[in-house]
Amino acid sequence: MTSLSKQSKKVLIFSLILISLLIIATISMLIIMAKDGTGSSIFTILAVIILLAIISSSLV
């Protein structure tokens, strides 16, 4: 029973970190788009999000 609660706590902390990273990425995307004025930054942010997903899946 204790291992289950440890596991769920770990998952909760991890999901909070992931959500905060996605929020930061979205905010930075909006800032870059506002400064840039072009859509090229969208591809950069997509690459960053894909990288975050790969890193996060390897951590679990």
VMD Tcl script that builds the backbone (N, CA, C; Angstrom):
set m [mol new atoms 180]
animate dup $m
set s [atomselect $m all]
$s set {name element resname resid chain x y z} {
  {N N MET 1 A 0.819 -1.198 0.000}
  {CA C MET 1 A 0.000 0.000 0.000}
  {C C MET 1 A 0.862 1.260 0.000}
  {N N THR 2 A 1.951 1.234 0.753}
  {CA C THR 2 A 2.817 2.411 0.825}
  {C C THR 2 A 3.509 2.676 -0.513}
  {N N SER 3 A 3.894 1.612 -1.204}
  {CA C SER 3 A 4.560 1.792 -2.487}
  {C C SER 3 A 3.609 2.418 -3.505}
  {N N LEU 4 A 2.333 2.084 -3.413}
  {CA C LEU 4 A 1.338 2.651 -4.315}
  {C C LEU 4 A 1.206 4.151 -4.092}
  {N N SER 5 A 1.159 4.578 -2.831}
  {CA C SER 5 A 1.037 5.999 -2.531}
  {C C SER 5 A 2.296 6.758 -2.946}
  {N N LYS 6 A 3.460 6.106 -2.788}
  {CA C LYS 6 A 4.701 6.737 -3.243}
  {C C LYS 6 A 4.683 6.919 -4.753}
  {N N GLN 7 A 4.204 5.896 -5.437}
  {CA C GLN 7 A 4.132 5.944 -6.899}
  {C C GLN 7 A 3.205 7.068 -7.358}
  {N N SER 8 A 2.023 7.161 -6.742}
  {CA C SER 8 A 1.058 8.188 -7.154}
  {C C SER 8 A 1.580 9.585 -6.835}
  {N N LYS 9 A 2.300 9.714 -5.707}
  {CA C LYS 9 A 2.880 11.014 -5.356}
  {C C LYS 9 A 3.931 11.417 -6.378}
  {N N LYS 10 A 4.737 10.437 -6.813}
  {CA C LYS 10 A 5.768 10.677 -7.821}
  {C C LYS 10 A 5.132 11.118 -9.133}
  {N N VAL 11 A 4.065 10.446 -9.526}
  {CA C VAL 11 A 3.367 10.772 -10.762}
  {C C VAL 11 A 2.751 12.169 -10.677}
  {N N LEU 12 A 2.195 12.505 -9.515}
  {CA C LEU 12 A 1.581 13.818 -9.322}
  {C C LEU 12 A 2.612 14.925 -9.442}
  {N N ILE 13 A 3.750 14.765 -8.762}
  {CA C ILE 13 A 4.823 15.759 -8.830}
  {C C ILE 13 A 5.313 15.895 -10.259}
  {N N PHE 14 A 5.496 14.756 -10.944}
  {CA C PHE 14 A 5.986 14.766 -12.314}
  {C C PHE 14 A 5.020 15.470 -13.255}
  {N N SER 15 A 3.718 15.210 -13.105}
  {CA C SER 15 A 2.731 15.840 -13.974}
  {C C SER 15 A 2.667 17.344 -13.729}
  {N N LEU 16 A 2.833 17.765 -12.482}
  {CA C LEU 16 A 2.877 19.199 -12.174}
  {C C LEU 16 A 4.065 19.867 -12.840}
  {N N ILE 17 A 5.231 19.197 -12.797}
  {CA C ILE 17 A 6.423 19.733 -13.458}
  {C C ILE 17 A 6.194 19.835 -14.962}
  {N N LEU 18 A 5.599 18.801 -15.545}
  {CA C LEU 18 A 5.351 18.776 -16.979}
  {C C LEU 18 A 4.389 19.872 -17.388}
  {N N ILE 19 A 3.308 20.069 -16.606}
  {CA C ILE 19 A 2.328 21.107 -16.905}
  {C C ILE 19 A 2.985 22.484 -16.837}
  {N N SER 20 A 3.817 22.703 -15.811}
  {CA C SER 20 A 4.486 24.001 -15.678}
  {C C SER 20 A 5.440 24.237 -16.847}
  {N N LEU 21 A 6.140 23.181 -17.297}
  {CA C LEU 21 A 7.024 23.313 -18.451}
  {C C LEU 21 A 6.243 23.666 -19.709}
  {N N LEU 22 A 5.071 23.037 -19.893}
  {CA C LEU 22 A 4.244 23.337 -21.061}
  {C C LEU 22 A 3.724 24.767 -21.009}
  {N N ILE 23 A 3.362 25.242 -19.808}
  {CA C ILE 23 A 2.897 26.620 -19.657}
  {C C ILE 23 A 4.014 27.597 -20.011}
  {N N ILE 24 A 5.229 27.306 -19.513}
  {CA C ILE 24 A 6.385 28.159 -19.814}
  {C C ILE 24 A 6.651 28.178 -21.317}
  {N N ALA 25 A 6.560 27.005 -21.961}
  {CA C ALA 25 A 6.792 26.922 -23.401}
  {C C ALA 25 A 5.752 27.725 -24.171}
  {N N THR 26 A 4.490 27.661 -23.725}
  {CA C THR 26 A 3.424 28.406 -24.393}
  {C C THR 26 A 3.625 29.902 -24.251}
  {N N ILE 27 A 3.980 30.343 -23.038}
  {CA C ILE 27 A 4.205 31.772 -22.801}
  {C C ILE 27 A 5.375 32.265 -23.642}
  {N N SER 28 A 6.455 31.491 -23.674}
  {CA C SER 28 A 7.624 31.899 -24.455}
  {C C SER 28 A 7.296 31.925 -25.942}
  {N N MET 29 A 6.450 30.986 -26.399}
  {CA C MET 29 A 6.017 30.986 -27.791}
  {C C MET 29 A 5.264 32.261 -28.120}
  {N N LEU 30 A 4.355 32.671 -27.215}
  {CA C LEU 30 A 3.587 33.888 -27.442}
  {C C LEU 30 A 4.502 35.110 -27.479}
  {N N ILE 31 A 5.486 35.153 -26.580}
  {CA C ILE 31 A 6.430 36.280 -26.548}
  {C C ILE 31 A 7.240 36.320 -27.834}
  {N N ILE 32 A 7.744 35.151 -28.272}
  {CA C ILE 32 A 8.557 35.081 -29.484}
  {C C ILE 32 A 7.725 35.498 -30.696}
  {N N MET 33 A 6.465 35.019 -30.756}
  {CA C MET 33 A 5.605 35.372 -31.886}
  {C C MET 33 A 5.305 36.862 -31.900}
  {N N ALA 34 A 5.137 37.455 -30.715}
  {CA C ALA 34 A 4.854 38.883 -30.640}
  {C C ALA 34 A 6.059 39.700 -31.114}
  {N N LYS 35 A 7.272 39.250 -30.771}
  {CA C LYS 35 A 8.478 39.953 -31.195}
  {C C LYS 35 A 8.779 39.682 -32.665}
  {N N ASP 36 A 8.602 38.418 -33.064}
  {CA C ASP 36 A 9.016 37.948 -34.381}
  {C C ASP 36 A 8.063 38.428 -35.472}
  {N N GLY 37 A 6.776 38.136 -35.269}
  {CA C GLY 37 A 5.793 38.467 -36.284}
  {C C GLY 37 A 5.687 37.411 -37.373}
  {N N THR 38 A 6.507 36.353 -37.278}
  {CA C THR 38 A 6.464 35.292 -38.281}
  {C C THR 38 A 6.064 33.978 -37.630}
  {N N GLY 39 A 5.687 33.018 -38.463}
  {CA C GLY 39 A 5.250 31.724 -37.949}
  {C C GLY 39 A 6.370 30.723 -37.794}
  {N N SER 40 A 7.612 31.152 -38.069}
  {CA C SER 40 A 8.744 30.212 -38.011}
  {C C SER 40 A 9.008 29.747 -36.585}
  {N N SER 41 A 8.647 30.588 -35.607}
  {CA C SER 41 A 8.901 30.241 -34.203}
  {C C SER 41 A 8.016 29.085 -33.748}
  {N N ILE 42 A 6.869 28.888 -34.417}
  {CA C ILE 42 A 5.959 27.800 -34.045}
  {C C ILE 42 A 6.671 26.454 -34.186}
  {N N PHE 43 A 7.468 26.305 -35.241}
  {CA C PHE 43 A 8.185 25.043 -35.451}
  {C C PHE 43 A 9.221 24.816 -34.361}
  {N N THR 44 A 9.863 25.890 -33.922}
  {CA C THR 44 A 10.850 25.772 -32.847}
  {C C THR 44 A 10.182 25.311 -31.569}
  {N N ILE 45 A 9.034 25.906 -31.238}
  {CA C ILE 45 A 8.313 25.538 -30.024}
  {C C ILE 45 A 7.803 24.099 -30.130}
  {N N LEU 46 A 7.344 23.702 -31.313}
  {CA C LEU 46 A 6.902 22.318 -31.507}
  {C C LEU 46 A 8.053 21.352 -31.258}
  {N N ALA 47 A 9.247 21.705 -31.737}
  {CA C ALA 47 A 10.420 20.863 -31.510}
  {C C ALA 47 A 10.737 20.777 -30.019}
  {N N VAL 48 A 10.610 21.900 -29.316}
  {CA C VAL 48 A 10.868 21.922 -27.871}
  {C C VAL 48 A 9.859 21.045 -27.147}
  {N N ILE 49 A 8.570 21.135 -27.522}
  {CA C ILE 49 A 7.523 20.338 -26.874}
  {C C ILE 49 A 7.763 18.849 -27.130}
  {N N ILE 50 A 8.168 18.504 -28.363}
  {CA C ILE 50 A 8.457 17.103 -28.688}
  {C C ILE 50 A 9.639 16.609 -27.853}
  {N N LEU 51 A 10.674 17.459 -27.716}
  {CA C LEU 51 A 11.828 17.104 -26.885}
  {C C LEU 51 A 11.414 16.888 -25.442}
  {N N LEU 52 A 10.565 17.788 -24.919}
  {CA C LEU 52 A 10.076 17.647 -23.542}
  {C C LEU 52 A 9.308 16.344 -23.377}
  {N N ALA 53 A 8.497 15.992 -24.381}
  {CA C ALA 53 A 7.731 14.749 -24.304}
  {C C ALA 53 A 8.656 13.533 -24.286}
  {N N ILE 54 A 9.706 13.568 -25.102}
  {CA C ILE 54 A 10.655 12.448 -25.144}
  {C C ILE 54 A 11.383 12.321 -23.812}
  {N N ILE 55 A 11.836 13.470 -23.264}
  {CA C ILE 55 A 12.558 13.463 -21.986}
  {C C ILE 55 A 11.642 12.960 -20.874}
  {N N SER 56 A 10.406 13.460 -20.866}
  {CA C SER 56 A 9.482 13.078 -19.798}
  {C C SER 56 A 9.119 11.593 -19.870}
  {N N SER 57 A 8.969 11.065 -21.087}
  {CA C SER 57 A 8.625 9.648 -21.214}
  {C C SER 57 A 9.792 8.756 -20.790}
  {N N SER 58 A 11.017 9.238 -20.971}
  {CA C SER 58 A 12.171 8.446 -20.554}
  {C C SER 58 A 12.347 8.486 -19.036}
  {N N LEU 59 A 11.856 9.554 -18.397}
  {CA C LEU 59 A 11.985 9.673 -16.944}
  {C C LEU 59 A 11.022 8.755 -16.215}
  {N N VAL 60 A 9.860 8.508 -16.812}
  {CA C VAL 60 A 8.838 7.715 -16.118}
  {C C VAL 60 A 9.294 6.263 -15.990}
}
mol reanalyze $m
mol bondsrecalc $m
mol representation Tube
mol addrep $m
